[in-house]
Amino acid sequence: MRAIWKGAIAFGLVNVPVKVYSATEDHDISLHQVHNADGGRIRYQRRCEVCSKIVDYEDIDKAYEDDGRTVVLSREELKSIPAENSHEIDVVQFVPADQLDPMSFEKSYYLEPDSKSPKAYVLLRRALEDTDRVAIVQFALRDKTRLGALRIRGDVLVLQALLWADEVREASFPSLETTIRISAQEREMSAALVDSMAADFEPGQFTDDYQLQLRQLIEAKLEKGESLDTEETFGVPAAEAGSGEVIDLMEALKRSLEKKRGGGAAPGDGSAKPAAKSSARSSTTAAKQTAAKAAPKTGSRTAPKTAAKAGAATAAKTAGTKAAAPKAAARSARKEA
């Protein structure tokens, strides 16, 4: 990474020299414009409306127009603004992290210690850790005075640029001012649907499908040229627009829940789980069918034999009882004599 700015964090009377790096980058495939008739590159030119000449960037100043009056501001005049010359990230207060509205988050920057000893840097990081707070700062970067939040990511201090309060619009929609009745059943169904889709957020399991498919289209175009068949390339026809508003909300919730409970794959899941479930169901069904087929045979063959054995045992016991009766009577008679 290349540092885009150097300055110092002003933490009370403590000065923490730092280098600033962009923490994020754009992964989109870079495309340019061409004339569709001949493929010629389309380029933008800075042309003056007065003299019609193409003007170099170094000869361009900025201007403000108000009621037909134009005020031209040279680069030297803009650089004379005191805030533009500041290279301090001034800590103004420490606040709980949950008081920051994500709506105001802008670009993020990594801060690297820029001194022989990083002790002051580590001290500030420890202070944020120990107090469980975020530092609100003000700084100037790229011709703008900015508001920011200083927080921790791992062992690194991160400067999160924030929008100013007047840059965040208030939302006011008449359609939300009407009274909407939500039934208890609809709330229960929606809560059940949320529960069925609940998981821990893992950014790495999601992909930018458009960029992947754009790369696939470019590679197919390089290989096949104008004979490219997009339906053959992607295996599906071009997507159509959505069908619009859902009329039966309850039915939509019910079907969504049934789909999830029925093993519908979530984003990032493989096809192994549904296959395993299907295989398990098939095995269970096959086992039941086998047992059902075996049951009549076992019953028909075993029952007569079992009955015969039971009958023989009963007859033997009965015969034994009858034979033992006269002997017992004879013994009793001898004792009386």
C-alpha beads as a LAMMPS data file, in Angstrom:
LAMMPS data file: protein, C-alpha beads

337 atoms
336 bonds

1 atom types
1 bond types

-500.0 500.0 xlo xhi
-500.0 500.0 ylo yhi
-500.0 500.0 zlo zhi

Masses

1 110.0

Atoms # bond

1 1 1 0.000 0.000 0.000
2 1 1 1.048 3.596 -0.604
3 1 1 0.471 6.315 1.984
4 1 1 -1.882 9.048 0.710
5 1 1 -1.290 11.546 3.542
6 1 1 0.910 12.184 6.545
7 1 1 -0.031 13.941 9.745
8 1 1 -0.418 13.495 13.480
9 1 1 -3.209 12.625 15.882
10 1 1 -3.563 15.361 18.513
11 1 1 -4.636 13.499 21.665
12 1 1 -4.617 16.224 24.317
13 1 1 -0.967 17.251 24.547
14 1 1 0.120 13.878 23.151
15 1 1 1.179 13.913 19.489
16 1 1 0.938 10.664 17.501
17 1 1 2.612 10.899 14.043
18 1 1 0.855 8.669 11.493
19 1 1 0.723 7.713 7.824
20 1 1 -2.718 7.363 6.247
21 1 1 -3.619 4.575 3.810
22 1 1 -6.880 3.781 2.003
23 1 1 -8.340 0.744 3.762
24 1 1 -10.625 -0.295 0.896
25 1 1 -10.356 -0.732 -2.858
26 1 1 -12.686 -1.227 -5.798
27 1 1 -12.690 -4.724 -7.316
28 1 1 -14.858 -3.833 -10.348
29 1 1 -13.528 -4.646 -13.830
30 1 1 -12.456 -1.420 -15.536
31 1 1 -14.366 -0.645 -18.737
32 1 1 -14.100 2.329 -21.118
33 1 1 -16.447 3.795 -23.721
34 1 1 -16.169 3.193 -27.481
35 1 1 -18.122 4.186 -30.599
36 1 1 -20.401 1.216 -31.392
37 1 1 -20.024 1.777 -35.154
38 1 1 -16.257 1.428 -35.415
39 1 1 -14.962 0.673 -31.897
40 1 1 -13.133 3.998 -31.658
41 1 1 -12.235 5.081 -28.103
42 1 1 -14.395 7.853 -26.654
43 1 1 -12.310 10.416 -24.761
44 1 1 -13.351 13.492 -22.820
45 1 1 -11.718 16.816 -23.564
46 1 1 -11.640 19.943 -21.414
47 1 1 -12.762 22.545 -23.944
48 1 1 -13.298 26.212 -23.160
49 1 1 -16.719 27.573 -24.167
50 1 1 -15.265 31.041 -24.904
51 1 1 -12.223 30.321 -27.068
52 1 1 -13.085 26.687 -28.023
53 1 1 -9.531 25.622 -27.162
54 1 1 -8.704 22.362 -25.339
55 1 1 -7.340 23.386 -21.936
56 1 1 -4.639 21.503 -19.984
57 1 1 -5.436 20.544 -16.397
58 1 1 -2.773 22.860 -14.932
59 1 1 -4.488 25.844 -16.593
60 1 1 -7.845 25.175 -14.967
61 1 1 -9.127 27.038 -11.885
62 1 1 -12.370 26.555 -9.951
63 1 1 -15.312 28.934 -9.791
64 1 1 -18.580 29.553 -7.955
65 1 1 -21.645 30.994 -9.682
66 1 1 -24.496 32.770 -7.929
67 1 1 -27.263 34.775 -9.629
68 1 1 -25.253 35.212 -12.807
69 1 1 -22.107 36.322 -10.975
70 1 1 -19.035 34.098 -11.189
71 1 1 -16.243 34.072 -8.634
72 1 1 -13.027 32.454 -9.890
73 1 1 -10.830 30.859 -7.201
74 1 1 -7.209 30.104 -8.051
75 1 1 -5.299 27.172 -6.572
76 1 1 -3.188 29.516 -4.484
77 1 1 -6.311 31.120 -3.018
78 1 1 -7.817 27.750 -2.159
79 1 1 -4.579 26.606 -0.524
80 1 1 -4.584 29.722 1.644
81 1 1 -7.627 28.426 3.583
82 1 1 -6.234 27.589 7.088
83 1 1 -8.057 24.262 7.434
84 1 1 -6.581 23.034 4.136
85 1 1 -3.056 23.401 5.523
86 1 1 -3.738 21.447 8.701
87 1 1 -2.097 18.062 9.049
88 1 1 -3.626 17.257 12.402
89 1 1 -6.245 14.659 13.213
90 1 1 -7.712 16.486 16.181
91 1 1 -9.441 14.342 18.819
92 1 1 -12.439 16.345 20.091
93 1 1 -14.316 13.770 22.217
94 1 1 -14.733 10.082 23.074
95 1 1 -18.168 8.507 22.602
96 1 1 -19.776 5.036 22.917
97 1 1 -19.577 3.174 19.593
98 1 1 -23.337 2.475 19.511
99 1 1 -24.044 6.215 19.250
100 1 1 -22.623 6.309 15.700
101 1 1 -25.261 5.965 12.997
102 1 1 -23.969 3.663 10.188
103 1 1 -25.775 5.978 7.748
104 1 1 -23.011 8.551 8.302
105 1 1 -20.100 6.186 7.620
106 1 1 -17.960 7.071 4.624
107 1 1 -14.496 5.889 3.554
108 1 1 -12.108 4.055 5.904
109 1 1 -8.362 4.626 6.316
110 1 1 -5.616 2.662 8.089
111 1 1 -3.231 4.618 10.284
112 1 1 0.391 3.475 10.616
113 1 1 2.816 4.839 13.251
114 1 1 5.219 7.308 11.624
115 1 1 7.890 7.669 14.288
116 1 1 10.888 5.766 15.630
117 1 1 8.870 4.611 18.634
118 1 1 5.195 3.584 18.288
119 1 1 4.619 4.011 22.042
120 1 1 2.224 6.981 21.710
121 1 1 0.290 5.088 19.005
122 1 1 -0.039 1.991 21.229
123 1 1 -1.022 4.167 24.212
124 1 1 -3.924 5.706 22.278
125 1 1 -5.003 2.264 21.055
126 1 1 -4.937 0.917 24.626
127 1 1 -6.954 3.915 25.842
128 1 1 -9.678 3.123 23.302
129 1 1 -9.617 -0.557 24.306
130 1 1 -9.749 0.122 28.052
131 1 1 -12.591 2.645 27.852
132 1 1 -14.512 0.813 25.082
133 1 1 -15.055 4.102 23.265
134 1 1 -14.522 5.653 19.842
135 1 1 -12.636 8.929 19.338
136 1 1 -14.454 11.608 17.323
137 1 1 -11.922 13.588 15.293
138 1 1 -11.723 16.441 12.805
139 1 1 -9.195 16.538 9.969
140 1 1 -8.596 17.959 6.493
141 1 1 -8.008 15.675 3.506
142 1 1 -8.216 16.317 -0.238
143 1 1 -9.650 19.832 -0.156
144 1 1 -12.259 19.012 2.489
145 1 1 -12.554 19.412 6.238
146 1 1 -13.905 16.126 7.533
147 1 1 -15.447 14.559 10.586
148 1 1 -14.213 11.119 11.549
149 1 1 -14.275 8.278 14.060
150 1 1 -11.053 6.733 15.324
151 1 1 -11.516 3.073 16.252
152 1 1 -9.580 -0.188 16.524
153 1 1 -9.372 -3.062 14.041
154 1 1 -7.096 -5.764 15.358
155 1 1 -3.878 -3.962 16.343
156 1 1 -4.404 -1.075 13.908
157 1 1 -6.076 2.289 14.391
158 1 1 -8.707 2.952 11.721
159 1 1 -9.919 6.407 10.737
160 1 1 -13.537 6.196 9.590
161 1 1 -14.607 9.338 7.691
162 1 1 -18.119 10.462 8.644
163 1 1 -20.662 12.565 6.805
164 1 1 -21.590 15.881 8.379
165 1 1 -25.035 16.018 10.001
166 1 1 -26.493 18.173 7.204
167 1 1 -25.294 15.679 4.566
168 1 1 -27.620 12.928 5.788
169 1 1 -31.152 13.403 4.463
170 1 1 -34.250 12.921 6.551
171 1 1 -36.694 10.345 5.176
172 1 1 -40.366 11.360 4.998
173 1 1 -42.716 9.187 2.934
174 1 1 -46.502 9.760 2.935
175 1 1 -47.045 6.059 2.210
176 1 1 -45.698 5.216 5.680
177 1 1 -48.013 7.654 7.450
178 1 1 -51.064 5.444 6.888
179 1 1 -52.144 2.945 9.535
180 1 1 -51.171 -0.609 8.623
181 1 1 -52.619 -3.575 10.508
182 1 1 -50.266 -6.530 10.941
183 1 1 -51.902 -9.670 12.306
184 1 1 -50.351 -11.792 15.047
185 1 1 -50.109 -14.728 12.629
186 1 1 -48.212 -12.617 10.073
187 1 1 -45.775 -11.502 12.755
188 1 1 -45.268 -15.080 13.936
189 1 1 -44.693 -16.322 10.382
190 1 1 -42.229 -13.527 9.601
191 1 1 -40.365 -14.173 12.868
192 1 1 -40.201 -17.896 12.024
193 1 1 -38.826 -17.055 8.566
194 1 1 -36.175 -14.806 10.118
195 1 1 -35.251 -17.570 12.575
196 1 1 -34.908 -20.111 9.754
197 1 1 -32.437 -17.797 7.979
198 1 1 -30.502 -16.708 11.086
199 1 1 -26.692 -17.089 10.929
200 1 1 -23.423 -15.365 11.850
201 1 1 -22.279 -12.880 9.210
202 1 1 -19.223 -14.118 7.288
203 1 1 -18.411 -11.662 4.445
204 1 1 -16.091 -14.159 2.738
205 1 1 -18.942 -16.504 1.836
206 1 1 -20.560 -13.911 -0.455
207 1 1 -19.379 -13.099 -3.987
208 1 1 -20.000 -10.298 -6.473
209 1 1 -21.918 -12.348 -9.056
210 1 1 -22.114 -9.512 -11.572
211 1 1 -18.319 -9.064 -11.729
212 1 1 -17.761 -12.839 -12.014
213 1 1 -20.284 -13.102 -14.841
214 1 1 -18.861 -10.001 -16.527
215 1 1 -15.435 -11.685 -16.496
216 1 1 -17.052 -14.843 -17.942
217 1 1 -18.669 -12.767 -20.692
218 1 1 -15.368 -11.030 -21.548
219 1 1 -13.478 -14.342 -21.764
220 1 1 -16.214 -15.894 -23.927
221 1 1 -16.180 -12.818 -26.169
222 1 1 -12.386 -13.040 -26.561
223 1 1 -12.729 -16.697 -27.560
224 1 1 -15.775 -16.566 -29.855
225 1 1 -15.923 -12.945 -31.002
226 1 1 -19.167 -11.791 -32.629
227 1 1 -20.490 -15.368 -32.801
228 1 1 -21.012 -15.294 -29.048
229 1 1 -24.335 -16.732 -27.822
230 1 1 -25.026 -15.228 -24.392
231 1 1 -27.679 -17.830 -23.540
232 1 1 -25.162 -20.581 -24.280
233 1 1 -22.478 -18.759 -22.278
234 1 1 -24.541 -18.411 -19.123
235 1 1 -26.762 -21.468 -19.581
236 1 1 -29.937 -19.475 -18.879
237 1 1 -31.970 -16.874 -20.782
238 1 1 -31.620 -13.225 -19.801
239 1 1 -33.363 -12.437 -16.532
240 1 1 -36.750 -10.774 -16.732
241 1 1 -38.040 -8.008 -14.498
242 1 1 -39.705 -8.951 -11.227
243 1 1 -43.411 -9.653 -11.163
244 1 1 -44.093 -6.692 -8.873
245 1 1 -45.887 -6.379 -5.554
246 1 1 -46.790 -9.467 -3.547
247 1 1 -50.570 -9.450 -3.093
248 1 1 -51.071 -12.345 -0.650
249 1 1 -48.473 -11.595 2.018
250 1 1 -49.498 -14.498 4.250
251 1 1 -49.215 -17.002 1.404
252 1 1 -45.790 -15.611 0.446
253 1 1 -44.557 -15.981 4.043
254 1 1 -45.923 -19.516 4.262
255 1 1 -44.303 -20.623 1.011
256 1 1 -40.991 -18.989 1.955
257 1 1 -40.974 -20.793 5.298
258 1 1 -41.858 -24.129 3.694
259 1 1 -39.045 -23.669 1.170
260 1 1 -36.517 -22.986 3.927
261 1 1 -37.680 -25.860 6.098
262 1 1 -37.677 -28.121 3.076
263 1 1 -33.915 -27.741 2.692
264 1 1 -33.679 -24.816 0.291
265 1 1 -29.987 -23.902 -0.041
266 1 1 -28.903 -20.577 1.395
267 1 1 -26.358 -18.329 -0.406
268 1 1 -22.955 -19.934 -0.274
269 1 1 -24.250 -23.393 0.641
270 1 1 -23.240 -26.369 -1.466
271 1 1 -25.554 -29.021 -2.885
272 1 1 -24.217 -31.732 -0.612
273 1 1 -26.741 -31.152 2.161
274 1 1 -29.869 -31.481 0.027
275 1 1 -28.355 -34.540 -1.651
276 1 1 -27.552 -36.090 1.718
277 1 1 -31.085 -35.471 2.948
278 1 1 -32.514 -36.995 -0.220
279 1 1 -30.220 -39.998 0.130
280 1 1 -31.212 -40.430 3.774
281 1 1 -34.898 -40.271 2.898
282 1 1 -34.388 -42.815 0.106
283 1 1 -32.546 -45.172 2.465
284 1 1 -35.264 -44.874 5.104
285 1 1 -37.996 -45.526 2.541
286 1 1 -36.145 -48.545 1.149
287 1 1 -35.686 -49.970 4.652
288 1 1 -39.380 -49.594 5.399
289 1 1 -40.342 -51.284 2.128
290 1 1 -37.970 -54.173 2.851
291 1 1 -39.412 -54.586 6.334
292 1 1 -42.936 -54.497 4.960
293 1 1 -42.143 -57.219 2.420
294 1 1 -40.425 -59.393 4.993
295 1 1 -43.201 -59.150 7.612
296 1 1 -45.885 -61.316 5.860
297 1 1 -43.378 -64.055 5.037
298 1 1 -42.095 -64.213 8.575
299 1 1 -45.598 -64.253 9.966
300 1 1 -46.914 -66.931 7.608
301 1 1 -44.027 -69.318 8.178
302 1 1 -43.391 -68.781 11.846
303 1 1 -46.943 -68.569 13.162
304 1 1 -47.982 -72.234 12.442
305 1 1 -44.746 -73.587 13.887
306 1 1 -45.103 -71.428 16.961
307 1 1 -48.712 -72.458 17.373
308 1 1 -47.799 -76.167 16.991
309 1 1 -45.065 -75.881 19.584
310 1 1 -47.357 -74.047 21.968
311 1 1 -50.073 -76.709 21.468
312 1 1 -47.658 -79.573 22.095
313 1 1 -46.363 -77.941 25.255
314 1 1 -49.874 -77.387 26.569
315 1 1 -50.886 -81.018 25.800
316 1 1 -47.790 -82.333 27.544
317 1 1 -48.540 -80.304 30.636
318 1 1 -52.144 -81.484 30.657
319 1 1 -51.127 -85.133 30.233
320 1 1 -48.581 -84.805 33.016
321 1 1 -51.206 -83.341 35.327
322 1 1 -53.682 -86.148 34.565
323 1 1 -50.993 -88.846 35.136
324 1 1 -49.882 -87.324 38.417
325 1 1 -53.404 -87.229 39.923
326 1 1 -53.886 -91.078 40.526
327 1 1 -50.369 -91.366 42.050
328 1 1 -51.096 -88.597 44.534
329 1 1 -54.413 -90.281 45.510
330 1 1 -52.672 -93.670 46.091
331 1 1 -50.017 -92.067 48.350
332 1 1 -52.738 -90.389 50.387
333 1 1 -54.605 -93.714 50.837
334 1 1 -51.468 -95.549 52.104
335 1 1 -50.834 -92.818 54.677
336 1 1 -54.405 -93.148 56.072
337 1 1 -54.027 -96.983 56.355

Bonds

1 1 1 2
2 1 2 3
3 1 3 4
4 1 4 5
5 1 5 6
6 1 6 7
7 1 7 8
8 1 8 9
9 1 9 10
10 1 10 11
11 1 11 12
12 1 12 13
13 1 13 14
14 1 14 15
15 1 15 16
16 1 16 17
17 1 17 18
18 1 18 19
19 1 19 20
20 1 20 21
21 1 21 22
22 1 22 23
23 1 23 24
24 1 24 25
25 1 25 26
26 1 26 27
27 1 27 28
28 1 28 29
29 1 29 30
30 1 30 31
31 1 31 32
32 1 32 33
33 1 33 34
34 1 34 35
35 1 35 36
36 1 36 37
37 1 37 38
38 1 38 39
39 1 39 40
40 1 40 41
41 1 41 42
42 1 42 43
43 1 43 44
44 1 44 45
45 1 45 46
46 1 46 47
47 1 47 48
48 1 48 49
49 1 49 50
50 1 50 51
51 1 51 52
52 1 52 53
53 1 53 54
54 1 54 55
55 1 55 56
56 1 56 57
57 1 57 58
58 1 58 59
59 1 59 60
60 1 60 61
61 1 61 62
62 1 62 63
63 1 63 64
64 1 64 65
65 1 65 66
66 1 66 67
67 1 67 68
68 1 68 69
69 1 69 70
70 1 70 71
71 1 71 72
72 1 72 73
73 1 73 74
74 1 74 75
75 1 75 76
76 1 76 77
77 1 77 78
78 1 78 79
79 1 79 80
80 1 80 81
81 1 81 82
82 1 82 83
83 1 83 84
84 1 84 85
85 1 85 86
86 1 86 87
87 1 87 88
88 1 88 89
89 1 89 90
90 1 90 91
91 1 91 92
92 1 92 93
93 1 93 94
94 1 94 95
95 1 95 96
96 1 96 97
97 1 97 98
98 1 98 99
99 1 99 100
100 1 100 101
101 1 101 102
102 1 102 103
103 1 103 104
104 1 104 105
105 1 105 106
106 1 106 107
107 1 107 108
108 1 108 109
109 1 109 110
110 1 110 111
111 1 111 112
112 1 112 113
113 1 113 114
114 1 114 115
115 1 115 116
116 1 116 117
117 1 117 118
118 1 118 119
119 1 119 120
120 1 120 121
121 1 121 122
122 1 122 123
123 1 123 124
124 1 124 125
125 1 125 126
126 1 126 127
127 1 127 128
128 1 128 129
129 1 129 130
130 1 130 131
131 1 131 132
132 1 132 133
133 1 133 134
134 1 134 135
135 1 135 136
136 1 136 137
137 1 137 138
138 1 138 139
139 1 139 140
140 1 140 141
141 1 141 142
142 1 142 143
143 1 143 144
144 1 144 145
145 1 145 146
146 1 146 147
147 1 147 148
148 1 148 149
149 1 149 150
150 1 150 151
151 1 151 152
152 1 152 153
153 1 153 154
154 1 154 155
155 1 155 156
156 1 156 157
157 1 157 158
158 1 158 159
159 1 159 160
160 1 160 161
161 1 161 162
162 1 162 163
163 1 163 164
164 1 164 165
165 1 165 166
166 1 166 167
167 1 167 168
168 1 168 169
169 1 169 170
170 1 170 171
171 1 171 172
172 1 172 173
173 1 173 174
174 1 174 175
175 1 175 176
176 1 176 177
177 1 177 178
178 1 178 179
179 1 179 180
180 1 180 181
181 1 181 182
182 1 182 183
183 1 183 184
184 1 184 185
185 1 185 186
186 1 186 187
187 1 187 188
188 1 188 189
189 1 189 190
190 1 190 191
191 1 191 192
192 1 192 193
193 1 193 194
194 1 194 195
195 1 195 196
196 1 196 197
197 1 197 198
198 1 198 199
199 1 199 200
200 1 200 201
201 1 201 202
202 1 202 203
203 1 203 204
204 1 204 205
205 1 205 206
206 1 206 207
207 1 207 208
208 1 208 209
209 1 209 210
210 1 210 211
211 1 211 212
212 1 212 213
213 1 213 214
214 1 214 215
215 1 215 216
216 1 216 217
217 1 217 218
218 1 218 219
219 1 219 220
220 1 220 221
221 1 221 222
222 1 222 223
223 1 223 224
224 1 224 225
225 1 225 226
226 1 226 227
227 1 227 228
228 1 228 229
229 1 229 230
230 1 230 231
231 1 231 232
232 1 232 233
233 1 233 234
234 1 234 235
235 1 235 236
236 1 236 237
237 1 237 238
238 1 238 239
239 1 239 240
240 1 240 241
241 1 241 242
242 1 242 243
243 1 243 244
244 1 244 245
245 1 245 246
246 1 246 247
247 1 247 248
248 1 248 249
249 1 249 250
250 1 250 251
251 1 251 252
252 1 252 253
253 1 253 254
254 1 254 255
255 1 255 256
256 1 256 257
257 1 257 258
258 1 258 259
259 1 259 260
260 1 260 261
261 1 261 262
262 1 262 263
263 1 263 264
264 1 264 265
265 1 265 266
266 1 266 267
267 1 267 268
268 1 268 269
269 1 269 270
270 1 270 271
271 1 271 272
272 1 272 273
273 1 273 274
274 1 274 275
275 1 275 276
276 1 276 277
277 1 277 278
278 1 278 279
279 1 279 280
280 1 280 281
281 1 281 282
282 1 282 283
283 1 283 284
284 1 284 285
285 1 285 286
286 1 286 287
287 1 287 288
288 1 288 289
289 1 289 290
290 1 290 291
291 1 291 292
292 1 292 293
293 1 293 294
294 1 294 295
295 1 295 296
296 1 296 297
297 1 297 298
298 1 298 299
299 1 299 300
300 1 300 301
301 1 301 302
302 1 302 303
303 1 303 304
304 1 304 305
305 1 305 306
306 1 306 307
307 1 307 308
308 1 308 309
309 1 309 310
310 1 310 311
311 1 311 312
312 1 312 313
313 1 313 314
314 1 314 315
315 1 315 316
316 1 316 317
317 1 317 318
318 1 318 319
319 1 319 320
320 1 320 321
321 1 321 322
322 1 322 323
323 1 323 324
324 1 324 325
325 1 325 326
326 1 326 327
327 1 327 328
328 1 328 329
329 1 329 330
330 1 330 331
331 1 331 332
332 1 332 333
333 1 333 334
334 1 334 335
335 1 335 336
336 1 336 337
